[in-house]
Amino acid sequence: MKYFYYLLLSVFFSLEINSQVGGENIYQFLNLSSSARQIALGGEVLTLTDDVNQPIWNPAVISNEIDHKISANYASFLAGINIGSISYAREISRRFGTIHASINYLDYGTLIGADEQGNETGNFGANDLAISVGYALNLPWTNFFFGANVKLINSNIQNFTSFGVAADFGIFYNSPYKPYSFTLVARNAGAQIKSFNGTNEELPFKIAFGASYQLEYVPVKWYLTLDNLQQWDVSEPNPSEQTTDLEGNVTEQEIGFIGNALRHFVVGAELFPESAINLRVGYNVRRAAELKLQNIRTFGGISFGFGIKMNRFKFNYAYSKFHTATNASTFSLEMDLNRR
């Protein structure tokens, strides 16, 4: 049954719903964003202080700014794959601070089982679930914040179940008097407690650096993320860049120092970030490079979207372009439950 799980993951991630390093790791869905705002900004932004979905990726941003806010997020991908999440934050007291909780869910839809000879054995389902609780505190007499998430993870394939635990850690600099903020985050540090077949697998551990900068005279906020810092070489040769000589010898794409370095970059920009209507665009360098096709402009790695705020409600939308044949729309609805 483990074979079917990896087959499922390989199909899903080869479609580049989200480009990952170390596709053999378990619980890859932990590195899939379901926040429309985050996806529109490139999918990896880490410094959104007013978004109740952001602590899923960076617990250090938890504060009373997101107190009593709730958000529901949903995206439908190819082949009946659906991903969604719910996030909520609540300030316990001024002294104690704010607690954040979230539920992330990924449903792979109905799948067709087969034995080693390829004979169909019937349909089955598969899904992943993570429940997270986080907290952050302000380091005394500084503008630095430290936060942590604890996550319980469950994965089901037909009658097989896997269970794991993980934690995220983040440190975040944010001053109300400075136009910039920056953060360092370590995500998915943990272990698989119960495996599918008795062999434990590694979780998709990641380290990332994020920063943002608000321009002074232009209503634009820039976001930058350096992703997968735990691993220098994140390059994967693009099959479309292979060359074949007259003797049939295949030469794979060679990726140099600069090409590999750029694959760690994700950039985004938000127009009118403090207005009722926001426009957003993002670019994931690695995704764009690895999904490029010869002689075809795929616009892979590009994402964009918008946000509209109406009283207590805020609606966010993102369009993600992963390939000529694969794209996705993500929807988020946030509600401020505070009394006015």
N, C-alpha and C positions, 0 to 999 in steps of 0.2 A: 504494500500500500504506500510505502514511502516513495516508490517509483512514481506513482500518480501525483503525489504532492509536488515533487520536483518538476514533473512534466507540467503541472498546472502553473507553478511559479515561473518556469522558463518561458511559457507562452505569454503569461501576463507581463513579465518584465521585458521580454523581447519586443513587445509592443511599445515599450518606453512610457508606460504610465508614469514611471519615475525612474530615472537612471540611477543605478546603484553600483557600489563597489562591493565585490564579494557576494555575488548572487547565490553562492552556496549556503549562506547564512540563513538561519531560521527566522521567522517572524519579520520578514521584509516589509510587511505592511506598516510597521512602526515608523518607517521613513517616508510614508505617503501622506501628504497634506490633504485635508478635506476642507480647508478654509479658503473661500473664494478670494479673499483679499490677499492672502499669502501667495496663492497660486498665481494671481494676476501679476504679482511683483517678482515672479521668477521661481516661486515654489520653495524658497529656502530662507526668506527674511526672518530675522531674529529679534528685532528691536521695536516692535509695535507695542507701545505702552497702553494704548486705549482699546485694544482688541482682546476680548475675553477668550479667543481661540489661541492667542499667541503663547500662553504658558504651556501648552501641549509640547511645544518645541523649545521653549526657554522659560523655565520656572522662575528665573531671577526677575522677570518683569511683573510678577504678581504684586499688586498694590491695591489700595482703596480706589484707584481710578477705574477699576473694573468691578467694583463692589455691586452686588445684586444685579448683575447682567447675565443673561443667558443667550446662547446661540445654538442654532441647529444648522447643520451643513450636510449637503448631499451632492453626489456626482454619480452619473451613470456612464460606464465605459463600454467597451466592446463586449460582445458575447455574453450579455447579461450580468456583467460584473458591476456591482454597486458598492459604493463606499460612503460612509456617513459618520458624523460625530455630533455629540452634544457637549457643550461646555457651560460651566456655571461658576461664579465666584461670589464669596460672601465674606464681608468684614466681620470678624467675631467681636472685636472691640478695638478701640484706638490703641490700646497698649499691646494687645496680642497681634493684631494685624489681620490679614486676609487669607482665607483658604480657597484653593481652586480645585475643582473636580471636573473630570471629563470621561466620556465613554467614546471609544473609537471602534467602528465595526466595518468589516469587509466581507461581502458575500460574493462568492464566485459563481453563483447561479447553479443551474443543473448541468452536471457533467456526465460523460459517458465512460463507464468503466470497461476495461479490457484485460485479458490475461496475457501471458508472455507470448502467445502465438497471435495475438491481435484479435482474438474472438471477443465480441462484446459481451459483457456480463451484466448489463443493466445500468440504470442511471443512479447517480449519487450526488450528494451535496457537500460543500466545503465552505467554511467561514472562519474568520479570525475576529477576536474581541480583545480589547485592552481597556482596563479601568485604571484611571490615574488620579492621584491626590497630590497636590503640591502646596508648598508654602515658601515664602521669601521674607527676608528681614533686611533692614537697612543697617549696614555696619556703622557703629557709633561714630559720629562727628565726621562722616564722609558722605560722598555722593555715590558710593558703591553699594550694590545690593547683591545678596547671595540667596539663591533659591535651589530647591530640590523637589523632584517628583518621585513618587513611588508608584510602580505600575504592576498590576496583575494581568497576565497574558494567557489567553486560552485560544487554542486552535483545534478545529474539528474537521476531519475528513471521513465521511461516511460514519462508521462506528469507531473510528480511532480518534483519540484525544491526546493533545499535548498541552502542558502547562509550564509557565515560566514566570519569573519575577525580574524586574529591571528598575533602574533608577536613572534619573537625569540630574545633572548638576550645572548650574550656571552662575557666572558672576557678571554684573552689569553696571556700567557707569552711566549715570543719567543726572544731569543738573538742569534745573529750570532756567538757569542763566546762561546756558551754553547751547549753541545750535546743533551740536553733535552728541552722539551717544555711541557706545561700543560695548561689545559683550563677547565672552568666551563660554562655549557650551560643550559639555560632554554628554552624549545621549546613549541610552540603551546599554548601560553597564549592568550586567546581570547574568543570569544563567537559566538554562532550561531544566526545570525540576523533574518533569515527566516527559519522556520522549515518545515518539510514535512506535519505535521498534527496539527500545532499550539502549540506543546510542545517542548520547546527548550532543547537541550541535551548538555552535556559537551564535550569539545574538549579533545583530547588525550595528555594532558599536561605531559611533561617529564623534568626531571633534570638529567644531566649526567656530569661526570667528565672524561676527557680524558688526556692522556699523551703519549709521545713518547720519545725514546732514541736511538741515533745513536752510535753504537759501534765504538770505536776508531780504532782498528786494524783489524776488520772484516767488510766486506761490508754488514752489516745487520742492519736494523732499526726496533725496536720493538714498538708496539702500544698496549696500554691498555685503555679500557673504563670501567668505573663503571656506569652501566645504571640504569634507574628507581630509582634514589635516592630520589624521592618524596614519595616513598612507600617502606617500609622495607620488608613486606611480599609479595613477587612476586611468591611464589611457588604455583604450581598447581599439585595435585596428579596425577601421571601417571596411567591411567586405567589398563595398562599391569602389574602394580605392585600390584594390588588388590589380596587379598587372600580370599578364601571361605572355611568355615568349613563344617563339615558333616551335620549341620543343615541348611545350606544355608545362613548363616550370612556372609555378605561381610565386610571386613576390608580394608579401603583405606590405601595407602602408607603414612607413617608418615615422614615428612620432618623436620629435626632438624635445629638448629641454623647455623651450618656450611653449610649444604646443601642449605639453603635459601640464605646465604651470597654469596656463590659461584655463585648462579644464577644471580647475578648482574654483573659478569665478562664477558668481551669479549676481546680476545687477538688476535693479528695478528703480522706477521713478513714479511718484504719486503727485498728480497735479491737483491743486486746491485741497491739500490734506486736511485743512481745518474747516472746510465749507460743507454745506449740506450735500453737495454733489462732488464726488471725486472721480478722477480718471487715472488709470494705472496701466503700466506696461512693464514687462520683465523679459530678461534674456538669460538663459542657461547655456553657457558656452559648451560644456561637455555634452549635453544632450544634442545641441545643434551639430557638433562635430561628428558624433557617432551615428547620427541619423541622416547625414548628408548623402544624397544620391548623385551620381555623375550625370551631368547635363540636365538635371532637373532641380528647379528651385522649390524646396520643400517647406521653407520657413520653419523648420524644426527648431525647437528651443525657445520660440517666441510665445509669450502669453500676454494677455491684456484683459482689462475689465473695468468695472466702474462700481461706485457705491452711491446710494441715495438714502439720506436720512430724513425720516418723517416723524416728528415728535419723538416718541419712545422707541420707534422702530428704525432699524437700518438694514437695508437690503444690499447685498454684495453679489456681484456676478463676475465670473472669470471664464475666459475662453483660452484653452491650452492647445497649442499646436505641437504635436509630437512627431508627426509624419504625414506624408501625403494621404495615407489611408486611415490615420488615427488622430482624433482630436476629442476633446471632452469639454463639456460645459459644467461648471460648478456653481452651486447656489448656496448662499448663506443668509440666514435671517437672524438678526440680533435684536434683543428686546431689553430695554432698561426698566427694571422692575422697581426702581426707587420712586417713592412718592414725591410729587412736585408741589 
